[in-house]
Amino acid sequence: MRRWMIAGNWKMHNTINDAIALAKAIKEGTQGVTGGEIILAPPFTALQSVYETIKGSHISLAAQNMFYEDKGAFTGEVAPSMLKDIGCTYAIIGHSERRKYFHETDDTVNLKTRKSIVAGIKPIVCVGETEDEREKGVTEFVVGIQVKKALYGIDKIDDIVIAYEPVWAIGTGKNATPIEAEEVHRFIRNIVGDIYGDVCKNTKILYGGSVTPDNISELIGMEDIDGALVGGASLKSEGFIGIIRKTSEKK
C-alpha cells in the first residue's frame, strides 16, 4: 500500500528567518501525524537553516531544482552532491515554471532525473499540460511524452515520485476536478506500468495546482492520487498543516 506524501514548494519566498519560523510551525503542528511523508522545499538560501530546524523529525528536505553535473564551470547552478551535503533527500525536477521561464526541456529533465538517482537524491518529476493543450484535447499526448522522456534510460522507478501539475492550475486558483486529476494520474500509472511492470503500483503520483485545505479531501480520495505538491498554500502554516492532517485522515 502506498503511503501518502505532501510536499510544500515555497518557490522564491521567505528569508532565512521566515523559513525557520514556518518550518518550526509546521513541525510542531504536525506532531503525531503518521502514515505518510511531509516534505519542505525552501529556496536554496534557506536549505541549511530549514534542515537544522527539522533535523531528526518526521519531515524531509527537498531542493526546488538541481543541475545534472557533479561539478564544473556552471555559474549559478547547484550540484546534487551539494544538496545531499546539506541534508536534502528530494529534489523537484522539471517544474513548469522551470520549463517556462528557464527553458528547461524534456531532455534536461531526463538528465537531472538520472543524475539525481545516481547521487542518492530522490526526484519529484513534474509533468503537466497547458490550458491550450487541454482545450485541444492533447493532455494525454503531452503528459505521456513528458513521462516517457523523463524516465528514458532509467532501470528502476523505486525512488522516483511523479507530480502531475496542470500548468493552467498552478497559482491561478483553478484546479482540475478530482475526476479530471484521477484520469491523468491513472494514465500516468499505466505508462509507468508499461515500462516497469507491476512495480508501478508502488509509484507515488502527486497532484499539484491550487491545492488548498478546502479541496484536498476530494482530491486525495481518488485511488491514484497519493498526495500533493503544494505551492501557495504551503506558505501559511495553518493551511499547510490542514492539508496534511486532512490527507492523513483520508488515506
ZADO-1210 file (C-alpha; in nm, 4 decimals, padded with zeros to 6 digits):
<atoms>
<atom x="00.0000" y="00.0000" z="00.0000" code="MET" pos="1"/>
<atom x="00.1358" y="00.3422" z="-00.0971" code="ARG" pos="2"/>
<atom x="00.1968" y="00.5952" z="00.1784" code="ARG" pos="3"/>
<atom x="00.0683" y="00.9484" z="00.1220" code="TRP" pos="4"/>
<atom x="00.3048" y="01.2369" z="00.0603" code="MET" pos="5"/>
<atom x="00.2572" y="01.6128" z="00.0941" code="ILE" pos="6"/>
<atom x="00.5349" y="01.8415" z="-00.0314" code="ALA" pos="7"/>
<atom x="00.5451" y="02.2167" z="00.0149" code="GLY" pos="8"/>
<atom x="00.7188" y="02.4125" z="-00.2617" code="ASN" pos="9"/>
<atom x="00.7947" y="02.7570" z="-00.1221" code="TRP" pos="10"/>
<atom x="00.9315" y="02.8821" z="-00.4565" code="LYS" pos="11"/>
<atom x="01.1034" y="03.2239" z="-00.4313" code="MET" pos="12"/>
<atom x="00.9569" y="03.3151" z="-00.0938" code="HIS" pos="13"/>
<atom x="01.0879" y="03.3537" z="00.2616" code="ASN" pos="14"/>
<atom x="01.4071" y="03.4915" z="00.4069" code="THR" pos="15"/>
<atom x="01.6080" y="03.2586" z="00.6293" code="ILE" pos="16"/>
<atom x="01.4308" y="03.3764" z="00.9463" code="ASN" pos="17"/>
<atom x="01.0897" y="03.3453" z="00.7808" code="ASP" pos="18"/>
<atom x="01.1751" y="02.9960" z="00.6583" code="ALA" pos="19"/>
<atom x="01.2901" y="02.8846" z="01.0031" code="ILE" pos="20"/>
<atom x="00.9703" y="03.0133" z="01.1629" code="ALA" pos="21"/>
<atom x="00.7495" y="02.8442" z="00.9041" code="LEU" pos="22"/>
<atom x="00.9357" y="02.5134" z="00.9242" code="ALA" pos="23"/>
<atom x="00.9164" y="02.5186" z="01.3040" code="LYS" pos="24"/>
<atom x="00.5415" y="02.5863" z="01.2978" code="ALA" pos="25"/>
<atom x="00.4803" y="02.3039" z="01.0503" code="ILE" pos="26"/>
<atom x="00.6952" y="02.0642" z="01.2504" code="LYS" pos="27"/>
<atom x="00.5113" y="02.1428" z="01.5719" code="GLU" pos="28"/>
<atom x="00.1680" y="02.1441" z="01.4062" code="GLY" pos="29"/>
<atom x="00.2084" y="01.8004" z="01.2509" code="THR" pos="30"/>
<atom x="00.3338" y="01.6167" z="01.5561" code="GLN" pos="31"/>
<atom x="00.1534" y="01.2861" z="01.5834" code="GLY" pos="32"/>
<atom x="00.0590" y="01.2718" z="01.2162" code="VAL" pos="33"/>
<atom x="00.1531" y="00.9285" z="01.0833" code="THR" pos="34"/>
<atom x="00.1171" y="00.7099" z="00.7781" code="GLY" pos="35"/>
<atom x="00.2846" y="00.9344" z="00.5227" code="GLY" pos="36"/>
<atom x="00.5661" y="01.1751" z="00.4468" code="GLU" pos="37"/>
<atom x="00.5944" y="01.5533" z="00.4729" code="ILE" pos="38"/>
<atom x="00.8474" y="01.7388" z="00.2582" code="ILE" pos="39"/>
<atom x="00.9551" y="02.1026" z="00.2620" code="LEU" pos="40"/>
<atom x="01.1252" y="02.2696" z="-00.0354" code="ALA" pos="41"/>
<atom x="01.2535" y="02.6134" z="00.0717" code="PRO" pos="42"/>
<atom x="01.4690" y="02.8386" z="-00.1504" code="PRO" pos="43"/>
<atom x="01.8391" y="02.7484" z="-00.1754" code="PHE" pos="44"/>
<atom x="01.9433" y="03.0192" z="00.0711" code="THR" pos="45"/>
<atom x="01.7315" y="02.8639" z="00.3470" code="ALA" pos="46"/>
<atom x="01.8006" y="02.4939" z="00.2874" code="LEU" pos="47"/>
<atom x="02.0679" y="02.4621" z="00.5560" code="GLN" pos="48"/>
<atom x="01.8666" y="02.6536" z="00.8161" code="SER" pos="49"/>
<atom x="01.5472" y="02.4599" z="00.7484" code="VAL" pos="50"/>
<atom x="01.7405" y="02.1330" z="00.7674" code="TYR" pos="51"/>
<atom x="01.8703" y="02.2277" z="01.1123" code="GLU" pos="52"/>
<atom x="01.5138" y="02.3120" z="01.2150" code="THR" pos="53"/>
<atom x="01.3596" y="01.9822" z="01.1027" code="ILE" pos="54"/>
<atom x="01.6589" y="01.7527" z="01.1632" code="LYS" pos="55"/>
<atom x="01.5580" y="01.4358" z="01.3450" code="GLY" pos="56"/>
<atom x="01.1875" y="01.4994" z="01.2866" code="SER" pos="57"/>
<atom x="00.9250" y="01.3407" z="01.0640" code="HIS" pos="58"/>
<atom x="00.9851" y="01.5984" z="00.7880" code="ILE" pos="59"/>
<atom x="01.2175" y="01.5602" z="00.4873" code="SER" pos="60"/>
<atom x="01.4013" y="01.8329" z="00.2950" code="LEU" pos="61"/>
<atom x="01.3838" y="01.8956" z="-00.0802" code="ALA" pos="62"/>
<atom x="01.5562" y="02.1328" z="-00.3190" code="ALA" pos="63"/>
<atom x="01.3491" y="02.3143" z="-00.5805" code="GLN" pos="64"/>
<atom x="01.5980" y="02.2339" z="-00.8571" code="ASN" pos="65"/>
<atom x="01.9408" y="02.0815" z="-00.9238" code="MET" pos="66"/>
<atom x="02.1921" y="02.0550" z="-01.2069" code="PHE" pos="67"/>
<atom x="02.2911" y="01.7385" z="-01.3911" code="TYR" pos="68"/>
<atom x="02.6690" y="01.7654" z="-01.3452" code="GLU" pos="69"/>
<atom x="02.8727" y="01.6915" z="-01.0328" code="ASP" pos="70"/>
<atom x="03.0944" y="02.0000" z="-01.0583" code="LYS" pos="71"/>
<atom x="03.2379" y="02.2452" z="-01.3059" code="GLY" pos="72"/>
<atom x="03.2123" y="02.5908" z="-01.4586" code="ALA" pos="73"/>
<atom x="02.8347" y="02.6213" z="-01.4311" code="PHE" pos="74"/>
<atom x="02.7793" y="02.9605" z="-01.2700" code="THR" pos="75"/>
<atom x="02.4623" y="02.9782" z="-01.0658" code="GLY" pos="76"/>
<atom x="02.3918" y="02.6052" z="-01.0641" code="GLU" pos="77"/>
<atom x="02.3857" y="02.3626" z="-00.7703" code="VAL" pos="78"/>
<atom x="02.5140" y="02.0045" z="-00.7872" code="ALA" pos="79"/>
<atom x="02.3249" y="01.7111" z="-00.6343" code="PRO" pos="80"/>
<atom x="02.6214" y="01.6309" z="-00.4086" code="SER" pos="81"/>
<atom x="02.5950" y="01.9817" z="-00.2622" code="MET" pos="82"/>
<atom x="02.2266" y="01.9286" z="-00.1901" code="LEU" pos="83"/>
<atom x="02.2875" y="01.5941" z="-00.0260" code="LYS" pos="84"/>
<atom x="02.5652" y="01.7523" z="00.1791" code="ASP" pos="85"/>
<atom x="02.3181" y="01.9891" z="00.3490" code="ILE" pos="86"/>
<atom x="02.0522" y="01.7286" z="00.4157" code="GLY" pos="87"/>
<atom x="01.8312" y="01.7128" z="00.1058" code="CYS" pos="88"/>
<atom x="01.6520" y="01.3855" z="00.0468" code="THR" pos="89"/>
<atom x="01.4489" y="01.5036" z="-00.2538" code="TYR" pos="90"/>
<atom x="01.4760" y="01.7449" z="-00.5462" code="ALA" pos="91"/>
<atom x="01.1914" y="01.8873" z="-00.7527" code="ILE" pos="92"/>
<atom x="01.2734" y="01.8419" z="-01.1207" code="ILE" pos="93"/>
<atom x="01.1090" y="01.9893" z="-01.4301" code="GLY" pos="94"/>
<atom x="00.8565" y="02.2165" z="-01.2611" code="HIS" pos="95"/>
<atom x="00.6519" y="02.4021" z="-01.5226" code="SER" pos="96"/>
<atom x="00.7980" y="02.7324" z="-01.4064" code="GLU" pos="97"/>
<atom x="01.1462" y="02.5986" z="-01.4787" code="ARG" pos="98"/>
<atom x="01.0292" y="02.4888" z="-01.8212" code="ARG" pos="99"/>
<atom x="00.8553" y="02.8199" z="-01.8942" code="LYS" pos="100"/>
<atom x="01.0970" y="03.0796" z="-01.7574" code="TYR" pos="101"/>
<atom x="01.4288" y="02.8955" z="-01.7813" code="PHE" pos="102"/>
<atom x="01.3632" y="02.6951" z="-02.0963" code="HIS" pos="103"/>
<atom x="01.4136" y="02.3520" z="-01.9451" code="GLU" pos="104"/>
<atom x="01.3242" y="02.0695" z="-02.1802" code="THR" pos="105"/>
<atom x="01.2225" y="01.7072" z="-02.1569" code="ASP" pos="106"/>
<atom x="01.5869" y="01.6224" z="-02.2305" code="ASP" pos="107"/>
<atom x="01.7261" y="01.8263" z="-01.9398" code="THR" pos="108"/>
<atom x="01.4574" y="01.6839" z="-01.7129" code="VAL" pos="109"/>
<atom x="01.5790" y="01.3368" z="-01.8067" code="ASN" pos="110"/>
<atom x="01.9428" y="01.4302" z="-01.7409" code="LEU" pos="111"/>
<atom x="01.8539" y="01.5708" z="-01.3995" code="LYS" pos="112"/>
<atom x="01.6375" y="01.2731" z="-01.3088" code="THR" pos="113"/>
<atom x="01.9116" y="01.0273" z="-01.3992" code="ARG" pos="114"/>
<atom x="02.1778" y="01.2248" z="-01.2144" code="LYS" pos="115"/>
<atom x="01.9647" y="01.2609" z="-00.9024" code="SER" pos="116"/>
<atom x="01.9235" y="00.8849" z="-00.8743" code="ILE" pos="117"/>
<atom x="02.2963" y="00.8248" z="-00.9131" code="VAL" pos="118"/>
<atom x="02.3635" y="01.0893" z="-00.6480" code="ALA" pos="119"/>
<atom x="02.1164" y="00.9426" z="-00.3994" code="GLY" pos="120"/>
<atom x="01.8638" y="01.2256" z="-00.4269" code="ILE" pos="121"/>
<atom x="01.5032" y="01.1186" z="-00.4846" code="LYS" pos="122"/>
<atom x="01.3490" y="01.3131" z="-00.7741" code="PRO" pos="123"/>
<atom x="00.9991" y="01.4588" z="-00.7751" code="ILE" pos="124"/>
<atom x="00.9446" y="01.4821" z="-01.1508" code="VAL" pos="125"/>
<atom x="00.6828" y="01.7335" z="-01.2629" code="CYS" pos="126"/>
<atom x="00.4666" y="01.6909" z="-01.5725" code="VAL" pos="127"/>
<atom x="00.1569" y="01.8683" z="-01.6974" code="GLY" pos="128"/>
<atom x="-00.0222" y="02.0302" z="-01.9888" code="GLU" pos="129"/>
<atom x="-00.1032" y="02.3943" z="-02.0615" code="THR" pos="130"/>
<atom x="-00.4569" y="02.5280" z="-02.0832" code="GLU" pos="131"/>
<atom x="-00.4294" y="02.5454" z="-02.4622" code="ASP" pos="132"/>
<atom x="-00.3172" y="02.1822" z="-02.4789" code="GLU" pos="133"/>
<atom x="-00.6066" y="02.0690" z="-02.2604" code="ARG" pos="134"/>
<atom x="-00.8566" y="02.2600" z="-02.4728" code="GLU" pos="135"/>
<atom x="-00.7141" y="02.0931" z="-02.7833" code="LYS" pos="136"/>
<atom x="-00.7627" y="01.7515" z="-02.6222" code="GLY" pos="137"/>
<atom x="-00.3954" y="01.6546" z="-02.6258" code="VAL" pos="138"/>
<atom x="-00.3402" y="01.6233" z="-02.2495" code="THR" pos="139"/>
<atom x="-00.2524" y="01.2535" z="-02.2628" code="GLU" pos="140"/>
<atom x="-00.0256" y="01.3019" z="-02.5625" code="PHE" pos="141"/>
<atom x="00.1702" y="01.5829" z="-02.3920" code="VAL" pos="142"/>
<atom x="00.1879" y="01.4235" z="-02.0479" code="VAL" pos="143"/>
<atom x="00.2723" y="01.0855" z="-02.1994" code="GLY" pos="144"/>
<atom x="00.5741" y="01.2263" z="-02.3817" code="ILE" pos="145"/>
<atom x="00.6911" y="01.4120" z="-02.0703" code="GLN" pos="146"/>
<atom x="00.6719" y="01.0988" z="-01.8551" code="VAL" pos="147"/>
<atom x="00.8394" y="00.8700" z="-02.1070" code="LYS" pos="148"/>
<atom x="01.1229" y="01.1132" z="-02.1776" code="LYS" pos="149"/>
<atom x="01.1812" y="01.1815" z="-01.8078" code="ALA" pos="150"/>
<atom x="01.2172" y="00.8080" z="-01.7411" code="LEU" pos="151"/>
<atom x="01.4189" y="00.7245" z="-02.0523" code="TYR" pos="152"/>
<atom x="01.7226" y="00.5091" z="-01.9733" code="GLY" pos="153"/>
<atom x="01.6292" y="00.4621" z="-01.6075" code="ILE" pos="154"/>
<atom x="01.6206" y="00.0979" z="-01.4976" code="ASP" pos="155"/>
<atom x="01.4246" y="00.1321" z="-01.1744" code="LYS" pos="156"/>
<atom x="01.1482" y="00.3668" z="-01.0635" code="ILE" pos="157"/>
<atom x="01.1654" y="00.2764" z="-00.6944" code="ASP" pos="158"/>
<atom x="01.2720" y="00.6197" z="-00.5663" code="ASP" pos="159"/>
<atom x="01.1029" y="00.8370" z="-00.8288" code="ILE" pos="160"/>
<atom x="00.7955" y="01.0442" z="-00.7445" code="VAL" pos="161"/>
<atom x="00.5856" y="01.1911" z="-01.0255" code="ILE" pos="162"/>
<atom x="00.3867" y="01.5104" z="-00.9774" code="ALA" pos="163"/>
<atom x="00.1062" y="01.5883" z="-01.2193" code="TYR" pos="164"/>
<atom x="00.0639" y="01.9648" z="-01.2278" code="GLU" pos="165"/>
<atom x="-00.1660" y="02.1008" z="-01.4979" code="PRO" pos="166"/>
<atom x="00.0062" y="02.4273" z="-01.5876" code="VAL" pos="167"/>
<atom x="-00.3250" y="02.6112" z="-01.6110" code="TRP" pos="168"/>
<atom x="-00.3963" y="02.5335" z="-01.2445" code="ALA" pos="169"/>
<atom x="-00.0671" y="02.6481" z="-01.0909" code="ILE" pos="170"/>
<atom x="-00.1136" y="02.9671" z="-00.8911" code="GLY" pos="171"/>
<atom x="-00.4338" y="03.0541" z="-01.0768" code="THR" pos="172"/>
<atom x="-00.6951" y="02.9480" z="-00.8257" code="GLY" pos="173"/>
<atom x="-00.8209" y="02.6988" z="-01.0822" code="LYS" pos="174"/>
<atom x="-00.7760" y="02.3290" z="-01.0279" code="ASN" pos="175"/>
<atom x="-00.8637" y="02.0096" z="-01.2047" code="ALA" pos="176"/>
<atom x="-01.1700" y="01.8348" z="-01.0676" code="THR" pos="177"/>
<atom x="-01.0909" y="01.5213" z="-00.8692" code="PRO" pos="178"/>
<atom x="-01.2178" y="01.3101" z="-01.1600" code="ILE" pos="179"/>
<atom x="-01.0072" y="01.5017" z="-01.4157" code="GLU" pos="180"/>
<atom x="-00.6994" y="01.4680" z="-01.1988" code="ALA" pos="181"/>
<atom x="-00.7634" y="01.0994" z="-01.1338" code="GLU" pos="182"/>
<atom x="-00.7937" y="01.0294" z="-01.5069" code="GLU" pos="183"/>
<atom x="-00.4471" y="01.1718" z="-01.5728" code="VAL" pos="184"/>
<atom x="-00.2976" y="01.0044" z="-01.2657" code="HIS" pos="185"/>
<atom x="-00.4313" y="00.6677" z="-01.3824" code="ARG" pos="186"/>
<atom x="-00.2956" y="00.7361" z="-01.7304" code="PHE" pos="187"/>
<atom x="00.0492" y="00.8101" z="-01.5838" code="ILE" pos="188"/>
<atom x="00.0397" y="00.4949" z="-01.3705" code="ARG" pos="189"/>
<atom x="-00.0444" y="00.2895" z="-01.6780" code="ASN" pos="190"/>
<atom x="00.2553" y="00.4363" z="-01.8627" code="ILE" pos="191"/>
<atom x="00.4815" y="00.3509" z="-01.5701" code="VAL" pos="192"/>
<atom x="00.3308" y="00.0035" z="-01.5693" code="GLY" pos="193"/>
<atom x="00.4065" y="-00.0417" z="-01.9383" code="ASP" pos="194"/>
<atom x="00.7715" y="00.0423" z="-01.8693" code="ILE" pos="195"/>
<atom x="00.8361" y="-00.1182" z="-01.5323" code="TYR" pos="196"/>
<atom x="00.5581" y="-00.3714" z="-01.4787" code="GLY" pos="197"/>
<atom x="00.3675" y="-00.4277" z="-01.1556" code="ASP" pos="198"/>
<atom x="00.6102" y="-00.2126" z="-00.9568" code="VAL" pos="199"/>
<atom x="00.4048" y="00.0830" z="-01.0859" code="CYS" pos="200"/>
<atom x="00.1540" y="00.0039" z="-00.8127" code="LYS" pos="201"/>
<atom x="00.4050" y="00.1441" z="-00.5623" code="ASN" pos="202"/>
<atom x="00.4921" y="00.4631" z="-00.7526" code="THR" pos="203"/>
<atom x="00.3725" y="00.7792" z="-00.5799" code="LYS" pos="204"/>
<atom x="00.1922" y="01.0241" z="-00.8072" code="ILE" pos="205"/>
<atom x="00.1125" y="01.3638" z="-00.6571" code="LEU" pos="206"/>
<atom x="-00.1297" y="01.6300" z="-00.7730" code="TYR" pos="207"/>
<atom x="-00.0314" y="01.9961" z="-00.7850" code="GLY" pos="208"/>
<atom x="-00.2208" y="02.3058" z="-00.8861" code="GLY" pos="209"/>
<atom x="-00.4005" y="02.5396" z="-00.6432" code="SER" pos="210"/>
<atom x="-00.4298" y="02.2722" z="-00.3743" code="VAL" pos="211"/>
<atom x="-00.5979" y="02.4049" z="-00.0587" code="THR" pos="212"/>
<atom x="-00.7411" y="02.2691" z="00.2664" code="PRO" pos="213"/>
<atom x="-01.0837" y="02.3018" z="00.1018" code="ASP" pos="214"/>
<atom x="-01.0185" y="02.0740" z="-00.1963" code="ASN" pos="215"/>
<atom x="-00.7560" y="01.8282" z="-00.0693" code="ILE" pos="216"/>
<atom x="-01.0045" y="01.5791" z="00.0784" code="SER" pos="217"/>
<atom x="-01.1784" y="01.5186" z="-00.2532" code="GLU" pos="218"/>
<atom x="-00.8522" y="01.5005" z="-00.4441" code="LEU" pos="219"/>
<atom x="-00.6828" y="01.2650" z="-00.2024" code="ILE" pos="220"/>
<atom x="-00.9902" y="01.0431" z="-00.2028" code="GLY" pos="221"/>
<atom x="-00.9088" y="00.9337" z="-00.5585" code="MET" pos="222"/>
<atom x="-00.7435" y="00.5931" z="-00.5918" code="GLU" pos="223"/>
<atom x="-00.4370" y="00.7028" z="-00.7904" code="ASP" pos="224"/>
<atom x="-00.3723" y="01.0381" z="-00.6206" code="ILE" pos="225"/>
<atom x="-00.1180" y="00.9743" z="-00.3455" code="ASP" pos="226"/>
<atom x="-00.0686" y="01.3262" z="-00.2201" code="GLY" pos="227"/>
<atom x="00.0059" y="01.6783" z="-00.3333" code="ALA" pos="228"/>
<atom x="00.2819" y="01.9154" z="-00.4346" code="LEU" pos="229"/>
<atom x="00.1554" y="02.2355" z="-00.2743" code="VAL" pos="230"/>
<atom x="00.2612" y="02.5867" z="-00.3740" code="GLY" pos="231"/>
<atom x="00.0907" y="02.8947" z="-00.2340" code="GLY" pos="232"/>
<atom x="-00.0949" y="02.7139" z="00.0444" code="ALA" pos="233"/>
<atom x="00.2352" y="02.5833" z="00.1836" code="SER" pos="234"/>
<atom x="00.3461" y="02.9359" z="00.2734" code="LEU" pos="235"/>
<atom x="00.0966" y="02.9607" z="00.5604" code="LYS" pos="236"/>
<atom x="00.1456" y="02.7087" z="00.8368" code="SER" pos="237"/>
<atom x="-00.2240" y="02.6797" z="00.9248" code="GLU" pos="238"/>
<atom x="-00.3321" y="02.5986" z="00.5711" code="GLY" pos="239"/>
<atom x="-00.0467" y="02.3588" z="00.5031" code="PHE" pos="240"/>
<atom x="-00.0996" y="02.1774" z="00.8316" code="ILE" pos="241"/>
<atom x="-00.4689" y="02.1493" z="00.7433" code="GLY" pos="242"/>
<atom x="-00.3824" y="01.9892" z="00.4095" code="ILE" pos="243"/>
<atom x="-00.1506" y="01.7424" z="00.5818" code="ILE" pos="244"/>
<atom x="-00.3988" y="01.6455" z="00.8523" code="ARG" pos="245"/>
<atom x="-00.6887" y="01.6026" z="00.6093" code="LYS" pos="246"/>
<atom x="-00.4690" y="01.3864" z="00.3878" code="THR" pos="247"/>
<atom x="-00.3656" y="01.1637" z="00.6761" code="SER" pos="248"/>
<atom x="-00.7273" y="01.1225" z="00.7835" code="GLU" pos="249"/>
<atom x="-00.8432" y="01.0358" z="00.4309" code="LYS" pos="250"/>
<atom x="-00.5615" y="00.7986" z="00.3396" code="LYS" pos="251"/>
</atoms>
